[in-house]
Amino acid sequence: MLYYLIVCRSLTYAQRTAAALERAGITARVLRSPKSIAGEGCSHSVKISQRRLPDALRILQRVGLTPKRVYITAGDGSYQEVAL
């Protein structure tokens, strides 16, 4: 199953992002970003279904929570950054 990871700058930011999406009816799960996309240090991401990205981005823009980066899973388990 394909899904998106919305990379956030902190755990608190990821929790706020997930809460905003959940309030809008989008299932969102906070997790540590995989090392391949985390860069330096640790970061947290919010995992959402592939079909919900457009709605999620609109909701986050409306509440002022701009994503740092967004990645989609590839068929081989790797991640590819999505241009916003």
SULKAVEN-V345544 format. One record per helix or strand of 2 or more residues. SS is the DSSP state (~ for helix, > for strand). FROM is the first residue (numbers start at 0). LEN is the number of residues. If there is no record, write none. Layout:
[[SS | FROM | LEN] [SS | FROM | LEN]]
//
This chain:
[[> | 2 | 6] [~ | 10 | 13] [> | 28 | 4] [~ | 34 | 4] [> | 43 | 6] [~ | 49 | 14] [> | 68 | 5] [> | 78 | 3]]
//
